[in-house]
Amino acid sequence: MKEIILIWIKKLIKSPRVFAPILAYLILLGPTLYLYSGSPPETEVQVYKGAWSVFISPNLLVGLKDIGVNTVQIGGASKAFELPAVKELVVANIQTAHRNGLKVFLTLSGSLSGTLANEKIYLEALNSRIIDYAKIAQRYKVAFFAPLNEPEFINKYPLEENKDPEKWAQEIIPQIREAYPEFSEKYPLKKEDIYGEMWAQGSLPKIKEVYPDYAEKYLLYPFVKNIDAEMWAQDILPRIKEVYHGELIWRGEELHWSTDYSGYDYIGFTASPMGVGLEGYPDYIDSVLGEALEIAERDNCKGVMITESFTWEGVPGHSAEEVTRAFEIVFERGENKAVGFFPSFMEFTMSRKVMEMISRWYKEIL
């Protein structure tokens, strides 16, 4: 038998047309298998010292472990049509995290949008995408799965049923600039300022304060309808639990007393000093976290996580000291209360000062 195998090997080597593709395949096979290999860590932790980033790279994952991170939050794409190989990248990141001894918290990022007429179509596309990722979470033994990143913001619709929001944003900006050039100089407008929640919470109040008559001239509330996240929170649960048997997290932008979170192992919210400033930030965290703990106890959840915290990193006009202090306030107010922390790691903007502070909290305090 050995002689027959050796004869075939010699024949293959003498035939470049056959041997070259096989050799190339074998060369590529090793790195590919390595990229998609990995076992989840079995260590138990009391506090999930996490990190969240829109873009996760292997280098970032290794660096996170060095500063004390034990859990990394990885996001898939919730768009109805995602870019090619997104799922493959997610799986590679999951396995890279596992190889580096990190637990994984998988969720879906992004949102769906459309008109009221196709609401059901978009919602079912979203639910199907979530189940696809829940299966990935189960297959690769992911520790935590959250159906969606900030579900409160899914499926926002324009005021007029058949009006495309992207086109509406592009139409309204020139009108605003023409009507109020001095306002445009003070508050530069981009499409993102019009198209979404930041517009309603940020630019809109400023416009109303400066120009109270503006509401009469223009439509100031382009989005008036969201999918009912309170009902959706429970509707999606049975479908997820059919395919995923790990721990579930509700990763909300904020938590509401009226929402039923029973069935989720943990509930989480996003923390940011924007709107309250550094002085008001400690009281804000105390208030939100206090109510979250009450909700968790009511709905038999295991605990509360601050599933995202961000500050002014990369925003002009804010010092590294302010950014560092804002991140630290979350740790100070959440210590011995929250069971997980997930500061937003912006790979190219987070300063060394912030990284050192987070490392100190992760390695020495929490």
KEKE-3310 file (N, C-alpha, C; in steps of 0.2 Angstrom, whole numbers, plus 5000, padded with zeros to 4 digits):
npx = (5004:5010:5019:5012:5006:5017:5021:5010:5012:5024:5021:5012:5020:5028:5019:5015:5003:4994:4999:5003:4990:4985:4996:4995:4982:4985:4994:4986:4977:4981:4983:4969:4962:4967:4963:4949:4948:4947:4943:4931:4935:4935:4935:4928:4920:4918:4915:4912:4924:4924:4924:4920:4918:4916:4923:4932:4948:4960:4973:4968:4961:4971:4978:4968:4966:4978:4977:4968:4955:4942:4931:4924:4914:4906:4900:4888:4880:4865:4858:4847:4853:4868:4886:4897:4905:4904:4898:4908:4919:4915:4914:4928:4933:4927:4933:4946:4946:4942:4954:4963:4959:4947:4931:4915:4903:4890:4882:4870:4873:4869:4854:4837:4828:4814:4798:4782:4774:4781:4784:4782:4789:4802:4804:4803:4814:4824:4822:4825:4838:4843:4841:4849:4862:4861:4862:4875:4881:4878:4884:4897:4899:4897:4898:4888:4873:4865:4850:4850:4858:4854:4839:4829:4830:4826:4820:4815:4804:4799:4790:4780:4773:4777:4789:4806:4819:4833:4833:4825:4833:4843:4837:4832:4842:4849:4839:4838:4850:4849:4839:4843:4857:4866:4864:4868:4882:4885:4880:4885:4878:4875:4871:4869:4865:4852:4846:4840:4840:4849:4848:4835:4837:4848:4852:4839:4832:4841:4839:4825:4826:4833:4827:4811:4800:4803:4797:4785:4788:4795:4796:4799:4801:4806:4805:4793:4789:4793:4797:4788:4798:4796:4786:4792:4804:4799:4793:4803:4811:4807:4810:4824:4828:4826:4837:4848:4857:4864:4868:4857:4856:4849:4852:4850:4848:4843:4834:4817:4804:4792:4794:4795:4807:4809:4816:4827:4844:4853:4852:4855:4862:4866:4879:4882:4890:4886:4875:4873:4885:4901:4899:4886:4886:4889:4878:4868:4872:4870:4856:4851:4857:4852:4838:4839:4844:4833:4823:4829:4829:4815:4811:4818:4831:4849:4857:4864:4872:4883:4882:4887:4898:4902:4911:4918:4928:4939:4932:4933:4938:4937:4947:4959:4959:4946:4939:4945:4941:4927:4925:4930:4921:4910:4915:4917:4904:4898:4904:4903:4890:4885:4888:4895:4905:4907:4916:4918:4929:4938:4949:4958:4957:4957:4965:4982:4981:4968:4968:4977:4970:4959:4965:4970:4959:4953:4963:4967:4956:4942)
npy = (4994:5006:5008:5010:5022:5030:5029:5036:5049:5052:5053:5064:5074:5075:5080:5095:5103:5096:5095:5108:5116:5108:5109:5123:5124:5116:5125:5136:5130:5128:5141:5145:5135:5138:5151:5149:5141:5137:5137:5141:5150:5142:5147:5155:5170:5185:5198:5205:5211:5221:5225:5235:5238:5245:5240:5226:5220:5207:5211:5221:5213:5205:5215:5220:5209:5211:5222:5218:5214:5203:5199:5201:5211:5207:5212:5208:5210:5219:5223:5221:5217:5211:5215:5204:5190:5194:5187:5177:5184:5188:5175:5172:5182:5178:5166:5170:5178:5168:5160:5168:5168:5175:5178:5179:5190:5191:5201:5210:5223:5240:5244:5243:5250:5258:5261:5263:5254:5243:5237:5225:5216:5220:5218:5205:5201:5206:5198:5185:5187:5188:5176:5168:5173:5169:5155:5154:5159:5148:5137:5140:5141:5153:5164:5174:5181:5194:5199:5211:5227:5240:5240:5249:5258:5252:5250:5264:5276:5288:5303:5305:5292:5287:5293:5293:5291:5294:5302:5312:5318:5323:5333:5342:5348:5358:5367:5371:5377:5388:5395:5399:5404:5408:5400:5388:5390:5390:5378:5366:5356:5339:5324:5315:5322:5325:5313:5303:5298:5306:5318:5322:5323:5331:5342:5347:5352:5364:5371:5374:5382:5393:5397:5399:5399:5390:5377:5379:5381:5370:5352:5345:5333:5320:5306:5296:5284:5269:5251:5242:5240:5235:5225:5217:5212:5201:5194:5189:5180:5166:5161:5163:5155:5142:5139:5144:5141:5147:5161:5175:5192:5208:5221:5236:5253:5261:5257:5252:5254:5249:5239:5221:5211:5198:5182:5185:5184:5194:5212:5227:5243:5259:5270:5288:5304:5314:5327:5328:5331:5332:5335:5332:5318:5308:5307:5304:5291:5284:5285:5279:5266:5262:5261:5251:5240:5237:5234:5222:5214:5213:5206:5194:5193:5190:5200:5217:5224:5237:5239:5247:5261:5277:5292:5308:5304:5307:5318:5335:5348:5343:5337:5325:5322:5325:5315:5303:5304:5303:5290:5284:5287:5279:5267:5269:5272:5261:5250:5235:5235:5234:5220:5219:5228:5238:5247:5258:5255:5264:5261:5269:5281:5281:5287:5284:5287:5285:5271:5266:5269:5261:5249:5249:5248:5236:5227:5229:5233:5230)
npz = (5000:5004:4994:4983:4986:4986:4973:4967:4972:4967:4953:4954:4957:4946:4937:4934:4931:4939:4951:4956:4959:4969:4979:4981:4987:4999:5005:5008:5016:5029:5036:5034:5041:5054:5056:5058:5069:5086:5103:5116:5131:5147:5159:5174:5177:5188:5185:5169:5160:5148:5130:5116:5099:5084:5073:5073:5074:5072:5078:5087:5096:5102:5108:5117:5126:5133:5141:5151:5147:5147:5140:5124:5113:5099:5083:5071:5055:5053:5042:5028:5017:5017:5016:5006:5014:5027:5037:5038:5042:5055:5061:5060:5069:5081:5083:5084:5095:5105:5104:5110:5123:5126:5131:5121:5116:5106:5095:5084:5073:5067:5057:5051:5038:5030:5022:5029:5022:5019:5031:5037:5029:5030:5044:5046:5038:5046:5058:5053:5050:5062:5068:5060:5065:5078:5077:5073:5084:5093:5086:5087:5101:5108:5122:5125:5118:5110:5103:5095:5093:5102:5101:5101:5090:5078:5062:5058:5052:5039:5040:5030:5021:5009:5007:5003:5015:5014:5002:5007:5017:5010:5002:5012:5018:5010:5009:5023:5024:5015:5020:5033:5034:5044:5055:5049:5049:5062:5067:5058:5045:5042:5032:5042:5053:5050:5048:5058:5075:5082:5076:5081:5095:5096:5086:5083:5095:5096:5085:5086:5097:5093:5082:5083:5075:5065:5065:5059:5046:5041:5041:5056:5062:5055:5057:5064:5068:5076:5076:5088:5101:5114:5113:5103:5110:5117:5107:5099:5107:5108:5096:5095:5106:5102:5094:5100:5115:5124:5135:5136:5131:5133:5124:5126:5121:5130:5146:5149:5161:5158:5149:5147:5152:5155:5153:5147:5151:5156:5157:5148:5145:5136:5140:5141:5142:5135:5134:5147:5153:5161:5175:5178:5175:5185:5193:5183:5179:5191:5193:5181:5182:5194:5192:5182:5189:5198:5188:5183:5194:5196:5184:5185:5180:5179:5181:5178:5164:5158:5143:5133:5133:5129:5125:5122:5113:5100:5096:5092:5103:5115:5129:5132:5145:5149:5142:5147:5161:5160:5155:5167:5177:5174:5178:5191:5197:5193:5199:5209:5206:5192:5182:5171:5159:5145:5137:5123:5111:5101:5089:5083:5089:5103:5117:5124:5138:5141:5139:5148:5160:5159:5159:5172:5180:5176:5179:5192:5200:5198)
capx = (5000:5014:5023:5007:5005:5023:5021:5006:5015:5029:5017:5009:5026:5030:5014:5014:4996:4990:5002:5003:4984:4985:5001:4992:4977:4987:4997:4981:4972:4983:4980:4962:4960:4969:4959:4943:4949:4947:4939:4929:4938:4931:4936:4922:4922:4913:4914:4914:4928:4923:4926:4915:4921:4912:4927:4936:4953:4964:4977:4965:4959:4976:4979:4963:4968:4984:4975:4964:4949:4940:4925:4924:4908:4907:4894:4887:4876:4857:4855:4843:4858:4875:4892:4900:4910:4903:4898:4915:4923:4912:4916:4935:4934:4925:4938:4952:4944:4943:4961:4966:4956:4942:4924:4912:4897:4889:4876:4870:4874:4865:4847:4834:4823:4809:4792:4777:4770:4785:4787:4782:4794:4809:4805:4804:4821:4828:4821:4828:4845:4845:4841:4856:4868:4860:4864:4882:4883:4877:4889:4904:4899:4898:4895:4882:4870:4860:4847:4851:4861:4849:4833:4824:4831:4825:4814:4812:4800:4798:4783:4776:4774:4781:4795:4813:4822:4839:4832:4822:4838:4847:4832:4830:4848:4850:4834:4840:4856:4847:4834:4846:4864:4870:4863:4872:4889:4886:4879:4886:4873:4877:4865:4868:4862:4845:4843:4840:4839:4854:4844:4829:4839:4854:4851:4832:4831:4845:4835:4819:4828:4836:4822:4805:4795:4805:4793:4779:4790:4798:4794:4805:4801:4806:4804:4788:4787:4798:4794:4787:4803:4793:4783:4797:4808:4797:4791:4809:4814:4806:4814:4831:4830:4826:4843:4854:4856:4869:4865:4854:4857:4845:4857:4846:4850:4840:4829:4811:4800:4786:4796:4795:4813:4809:4818:4834:4848:4855:4849:4861:4861:4872:4880:4886:4890:4883:4869:4873:4891:4905:4897:4880:4887:4889:4870:4865:4873:4867:4849:4849:4859:4848:4832:4840:4844:4826:4820:4832:4826:4808:4810:4822:4837:4854:4861:4864:4878:4883:4884:4891:4899:4906:4912:4920:4934:4940:4928:4937:4936:4937:4953:4960:4957:4939:4937:4947:4937:4920:4925:4931:4915:4906:4918:4916:4897:4895:4908:4899:4883:4885:4892:4899:4907:4909:4918:4918:4936:4940:4956:4963:4957:4957:4972:4985:4979:4962:4969:4980:4965:4955:4969:4971:4952:4952:4968:4968:4950:4936)
capy = (5000:5012:5008:5013:5029:5033:5030:5041:5055:5054:5055:5070:5079:5076:5083:5102:5105:5093:5096:5115:5118:5104:5112:5130:5122:5114:5130:5140:5127:5129:5147:5145:5131:5141:5157:5147:5137:5141:5135:5146:5149:5139:5151:5158:5177:5188:5204:5204:5217:5220:5230:5235:5242:5244:5236:5222:5217:5202:5215:5224:5207:5203:5221:5220:5205:5213:5227:5215:5213:5196:5198:5206:5211:5207:5214:5206:5216:5217:5225:5216:5214:5213:5214:5198:5188:5197:5181:5173:5188:5187:5169:5172:5186:5174:5161:5173:5180:5162:5157:5173:5167:5180:5176:5182:5193:5192:5205:5213:5231:5243:5245:5242:5256:5257:5264:5259:5249:5236:5236:5217:5213:5222:5216:5197:5200:5207:5192:5180:5188:5187:5169:5166:5174:5165:5149:5155:5159:5141:5133:5142:5141:5160:5165:5179:5183:5199:5199:5217:5232:5245:5238:5255:5262:5248:5252:5271:5278:5295:5306:5303:5285:5285:5297:5290:5296:5297:5308:5318:5321:5327:5339:5347:5352:5364:5372:5374:5382:5394:5399:5401:5403:5409:5394:5383:5391:5389:5371:5363:5351:5333:5320:5311:5326:5325:5306:5298:5300:5312:5324:5323:5324:5335:5348:5349:5357:5370:5375:5377:5388:5399:5399:5396:5399:5385:5371:5380:5381:5364:5346:5344:5326:5316:5300:5296:5277:5263:5245:5242:5236:5232:5219:5213:5209:5195:5190:5186:5176:5159:5159:5162:5149:5136:5138:5146:5139:5151:5167:5181:5199:5213:5226:5242:5260:5263:5252:5255:5250:5246:5233:5215:5208:5191:5177:5187:5183:5200:5217:5231:5250:5263:5276:5293:5310:5319:5330:5330:5334:5328:5336:5328:5311:5303:5307:5301:5284:5282:5285:5274:5260:5260:5258:5245:5235:5236:5230:5216:5210:5212:5201:5188:5193:5188:5206:5222:5226:5243:5236:5251:5267:5281:5299:5312:5302:5309:5324:5341:5353:5339:5335:5318:5321:5324:5308:5298:5305:5301:5283:5282:5288:5273:5261:5271:5272:5254:5245:5232:5235:5231:5214:5219:5235:5237:5254:5258:5255:5266:5258:5274:5288:5281:5289:5280:5289:5281:5264:5265:5270:5255:5243:5249:5246:5229:5222:5230:5235:5226)
capz = (5000:5005:4988:4978:4988:4984:4966:4965:4974:4962:4947:4955:4957:4939:4933:4937:4931:4944:4958:4958:4962:4976:4983:4983:4991:5005:5008:5010:5020:5036:5039:5035:5047:5060:5057:5060:5074:5093:5108:5121:5137:5152:5165:5176:5179:5192:5181:5162:5158:5140:5125:5111:5094:5077:5069:5077:5070:5076:5082:5092:5100:5106:5113:5122:5132:5137:5146:5156:5144:5147:5135:5118:5110:5091:5080:5064:5051:5053:5036:5024:5012:5020:5012:5006:5018:5033:5042:5038:5046:5061:5063:5061:5075:5086:5085:5086:5102:5109:5104:5114:5130:5127:5130:5116:5116:5099:5093:5077:5073:5061:5058:5044:5037:5025:5022:5032:5018:5019:5037:5039:5025:5033:5051:5045:5036:5052:5062:5050:5050:5069:5069:5057:5069:5084:5075:5073:5092:5096:5083:5090:5108:5110:5129:5126:5112:5110:5096:5092:5096:5103:5097:5100:5084:5072:5057:5058:5045:5037:5041:5024:5020:5003:5006:5005:5020:5012:4998:5011:5020:5005:5000:5017:5021:5006:5011:5029:5024:5012:5025:5039:5033:5050:5058:5046:5050:5069:5067:5051:5045:5037:5032:5048:5058:5049:5047:5063:5082:5084:5074:5085:5101:5096:5082:5083:5100:5095:5080:5089:5102:5089:5077:5086:5069:5060:5065:5055:5039:5039:5045:5060:5064:5049:5059:5069:5070:5077:5078:5096:5104:5120:5111:5100:5115:5119:5101:5096:5111:5107:5090:5097:5111:5098:5090:5104:5121:5129:5139:5132:5134:5130:5123:5124:5121:5137:5148:5151:5166:5155:5145:5150:5150:5157:5148:5146:5157:5158:5153:5147:5142:5134:5144:5138:5146:5130:5136:5154:5154:5167:5182:5179:5173:5190:5195:5178:5180:5197:5191:5176:5184:5200:5189:5179:5194:5200:5183:5183:5200:5194:5179:5187:5176:5183:5182:5173:5161:5154:5137:5129:5135:5125:5127:5116:5110:5093:5095:5093:5109:5122:5131:5134:5153:5150:5140:5152:5167:5158:5155:5173:5180:5173:5182:5198:5199:5192:5203:5213:5204:5186:5181:5164:5157:5138:5134:5116:5109:5094:5088:5080:5092:5110:5119:5129:5144:5143:5139:5155:5165:5159:5161:5179:5183:5174:5182:5199:5204:5196)
cpx = (5004:5017:5018:5006:5011:5023:5016:5008:5020:5026:5014:5014:5028:5025:5012:5007:4992:4992:5002:4996:4983:4990:4998:4987:4980:4991:4992:4977:4974:4981:4973:4959:4961:4965:4952:4943:4949:4942:4937:4933:4933:4931:4929:4924:4916:4911:4916:4917:4928:4926:4921:4918:4917:4916:4932:4942:4957:4969:4974:4963:4965:4978:4974:4964:4974:4982:4969:4957:4948:4935:4925:4917:4909:4900:4894:4883:4869:4854:4852:4848:4865:4880:4894:4905:4909:4903:4904:4919:4921:4915:4924:4937:4932:4930:4944:4951:4945:4950:4965:4963:4951:4935:4921:4905:4895:4882:4875:4870:4870:4858:4844:4829:4819:4803:4787:4774:4774:4788:4787:4788:4801:4810:4806:4812:4826:4828:4825:4836:4848:4846:4847:4862:4867:4863:4872:4885:4883:4883:4896:4904:4901:4894:4888:4880:4865:4857:4849:4854:4856:4843:4828:4824:4830:4819:4811:4809:4799:4791:4778:4778:4778:4787:4801:4817:4829:4838:4829:4828:4842:4843:4832:4836:4850:4845:4835:4845:4854:4843:4838:4854:4868:4869:4868:4880:4890:4885:4879:4882:4876:4871:4864:4864:4854:4842:4844:4839:4843:4851:4839:4832:4844:4852:4844:4831:4835:4841:4829:4820:4830:4830:4815:4800:4797:4800:4787:4781:4792:4796:4800:4806:4800:4804:4799:4786:4793:4794:4793:4792:4801:4790:4788:4802:4806:4795:4797:4812:4813:4810:4821:4833:4829:4833:4849:4852:4861:4865:4863:4855:4852:4850:4853:4850:4849:4835:4823:4807:4795:4787:4797:4802:4814:4811:4825:4838:4851:4852:4855:4858:4867:4872:4884:4885:4887:4876:4868:4880:4895:4902:4890:4880:4886:4881:4866:4866:4870:4859:4847:4851:4854:4841:4833:4841:4837:4822:4823:4829:4819:4807:4815:4828:4843:4858:4861:4871:4877:4886:4887:4892:4904:4906:4913:4926:4934:4936:4932:4934:4936:4944:4953:4958:4950:4936:4939:4942:4930:4920:4926:4925:4910:4908:4916:4909:4895:4899:4903:4892:4882:4890:4896:4899:4910:4911:4919:4926:4936:4947:4960:4962:4957:4965:4975:4983:4973:4963:4972:4975:4961:4958:4969:4964:4951:4957:4968:4962:4944:4937)
cpy = (5006:5013:5012:5020:5033:5034:5035:5048:5057:5056:5062:5076:5080:5079:5090:5104:5102:5095:5103:5117:5114:5107:5119:5129:5121:5120:5135:5137:5128:5135:5148:5141:5135:5147:5155:5142:5141:5138:5140:5145:5146:5142:5155:5165:5180:5194:5203:5211:5217:5226:5229:5240:5240:5240:5233:5219:5212:5206:5218:5219:5206:5209:5222:5215:5207:5219:5224:5213:5205:5194:5203:5205:5212:5208:5211:5212:5214:5220:5220:5213:5216:5212:5207:5196:5191:5192:5178:5177:5188:5181:5169:5176:5182:5169:5164:5175:5173:5159:5162:5173:5172:5177:5181:5184:5195:5196:5207:5220:5233:5242:5244:5248:5255:5261:5260:5253:5242:5235:5229:5214:5214:5219:5208:5196:5201:5201:5186:5181:5187:5180:5166:5167:5170:5158:5149:5155:5152:5137:5134:5143:5148:5161:5169:5180:5188:5200:5206:5223:5238:5245:5244:5258:5258:5251:5259:5273:5285:5297:5304:5296:5283:5289:5293:5294:5298:5303:5314:5322:5326:5334:5344:5351:5358:5369:5375:5379:5388:5398:5402:5400:5404:5403:5388:5384:5389:5381:5367:5356:5345:5329:5316:5315:5326:5318:5302:5302:5306:5318:5326:5326:5330:5342:5351:5354:5364:5374:5378:5383:5394:5402:5396:5395:5393:5379:5372:5380:5374:5358:5345:5337:5321:5309:5300:5289:5272:5257:5245:5237:5232:5225:5214:5209:5202:5191:5186:5180:5168:5156:5158:5156:5143:5134:5139:5144:5142:5156:5173:5187:5204:5219:5233:5248:5263:5258:5256:5251:5246:5240:5227:5211:5201:5186:5179:5186:5189:5206:5223:5238:5253:5269:5281:5299:5315:5321:5331:5333:5330:5329:5332:5321:5306:5302:5303:5293:5281:5281:5279:5267:5258:5258:5252:5239:5233:5232:5223:5211:5208:5206:5195:5188:5192:5195:5211:5223:5233:5241:5240:5258:5271:5288:5303:5310:5304:5316:5331:5345:5349:5336:5327:5317:5321:5317:5303:5298:5302:5293:5280:5282:5282:5268:5263:5270:5265:5249:5242:5232:5232:5225:5214:5227:5234:5244:5253:5260:5257:5266:5264:5281:5287:5282:5284:5281:5285:5273:5262:5265:5263:5249:5243:5246:5239:5225:5223:5231:5231:5219)
cpz = (5000:4998:4983:4980:4985:4977:4964:4967:4969:4955:4948:4954:4950:4935:4936:4937:4936:4951:4960:4961:4969:4981:4986:4988:4998:5009:5011:5016:5028:5039:5039:5040:5054:5061:5060:5065:5081:5097:5114:5127:5142:5158:5167:5179:5183:5188:5174:5160:5151:5136:5119:5105:5088:5073:5073:5072:5075:5081:5088:5098:5105:5111:5118:5128:5136:5142:5151:5153:5145:5142:5130:5115:5102:5088:5072:5061:5051:5047:5032:5019:5015:5015:5011:5011:5025:5039:5043:5043:5053:5065:5065:5068:5081:5088:5087:5093:5107:5109:5109:5121:5131:5126:5125:5117:5109:5099:5086:5077:5067:5062:5051:5044:5031:5026:5026:5029:5018:5025:5039:5035:5029:5040:5050:5042:5042:5057:5059:5050:5058:5071:5066:5062:5076:5083:5075:5080:5095:5093:5086:5097:5111:5117:5129:5119:5113:5103:5092:5096:5096:5099:5096:5094:5078:5068:5059:5052:5045:5039:5036:5022:5014:5002:5008:5010:5018:5007:5002:5014:5016:5002:5005:5019:5017:5008:5018:5028:5020:5016:5030:5039:5040:5055:5056:5048:5058:5070:5060:5051:5040:5037:5038:5053:5057:5050:5053:5070:5084:5082:5079:5092:5102:5092:5082:5088:5099:5090:5082:5094:5098:5085:5079:5080:5064:5059:5060:5048:5037:5043:5049:5063:5059:5051:5065:5071:5071:5078:5086:5099:5110:5118:5107:5104:5117:5113:5099:5100:5110:5101:5091:5101:5107:5095:5095:5111:5126:5133:5135:5135:5130:5130:5121:5124:5128:5139:5150:5156:5163:5151:5149:5147:5152:5152:5146:5152:5160:5154:5153:5144:5140:5138:5141:5142:5141:5133:5143:5157:5160:5174:5183:5178:5179:5192:5190:5178:5186:5196:5187:5178:5190:5197:5186:5183:5197:5195:5182:5188:5199:5189:5179:5182:5181:5185:5177:5170:5158:5147:5132:5133:5131:5127:5121:5112:5102:5091:5097:5099:5115:5123:5132:5141:5153:5148:5145:5158:5165:5158:5163:5178:5180:5177:5189:5201:5198:5196:5208:5212:5197:5185:5175:5162:5149:5135:5127:5114:5102:5093:5087:5084:5100:5112:5124:5136:5146:5143:5146:5160:5165:5161:5169:5183:5182:5178:5189:5203:5204:5198)
residu = (MET:LYS:GLU:ILE:ILE:LEU:ILE:TRP:ILE:LYS:LYS:LEU:ILE:LYS:SER:PRO:ARG:VAL:PHE:ALA:PRO:ILE:LEU:ALA:TYR:LEU:ILE:LEU:LEU:GLY:PRO:THR:LEU:TYR:LEU:TYR:SER:GLY:SER:PRO:PRO:GLU:THR:GLU:VAL:GLN:VAL:TYR:LYS:GLY:ALA:TRP:SER:VAL:PHE:ILE:SER:PRO:ASN:LEU:LEU:VAL:GLY:LEU:LYS:ASP:ILE:GLY:VAL:ASN:THR:VAL:GLN:ILE:GLY:GLY:ALA:SER:LYS:ALA:PHE:GLU:LEU:PRO:ALA:VAL:LYS:GLU:LEU:VAL:VAL:ALA:ASN:ILE:GLN:THR:ALA:HIS:ARG:ASN:GLY:LEU:LYS:VAL:PHE:LEU:THR:LEU:SER:GLY:SER:LEU:SER:GLY:THR:LEU:ALA:ASN:GLU:LYS:ILE:TYR:LEU:GLU:ALA:LEU:ASN:SER:ARG:ILE:ILE:ASP:TYR:ALA:LYS:ILE:ALA:GLN:ARG:TYR:LYS:VAL:ALA:PHE:PHE:ALA:PRO:LEU:ASN:GLU:PRO:GLU:PHE:ILE:ASN:LYS:TYR:PRO:LEU:GLU:GLU:ASN:LYS:ASP:PRO:GLU:LYS:TRP:ALA:GLN:GLU:ILE:ILE:PRO:GLN:ILE:ARG:GLU:ALA:TYR:PRO:GLU:PHE:SER:GLU:LYS:TYR:PRO:LEU:LYS:LYS:GLU:ASP:ILE:TYR:GLY:GLU:MET:TRP:ALA:GLN:GLY:SER:LEU:PRO:LYS:ILE:LYS:GLU:VAL:TYR:PRO:ASP:TYR:ALA:GLU:LYS:TYR:LEU:LEU:TYR:PRO:PHE:VAL:LYS:ASN:ILE:ASP:ALA:GLU:MET:TRP:ALA:GLN:ASP:ILE:LEU:PRO:ARG:ILE:LYS:GLU:VAL:TYR:HIS:GLY:GLU:LEU:ILE:TRP:ARG:GLY:GLU:GLU:LEU:HIS:TRP:SER:THR:ASP:TYR:SER:GLY:TYR:ASP:TYR:ILE:GLY:PHE:THR:ALA:SER:PRO:MET:GLY:VAL:GLY:LEU:GLU:GLY:TYR:PRO:ASP:TYR:ILE:ASP:SER:VAL:LEU:GLY:GLU:ALA:LEU:GLU:ILE:ALA:GLU:ARG:ASP:ASN:CYS:LYS:GLY:VAL:MET:ILE:THR:GLU:SER:PHE:THR:TRP:GLU:GLY:VAL:PRO:GLY:HIS:SER:ALA:GLU:GLU:VAL:THR:ARG:ALA:PHE:GLU:ILE:VAL:PHE:GLU:ARG:GLY:GLU:ASN:LYS:ALA:VAL:GLY:PHE:PHE:PRO:SER:PHE:MET:GLU:PHE:THR:MET:SER:ARG:LYS:VAL:MET:GLU:MET:ILE:SER:ARG:TRP:TYR:LYS:GLU:ILE:LEU)
# end
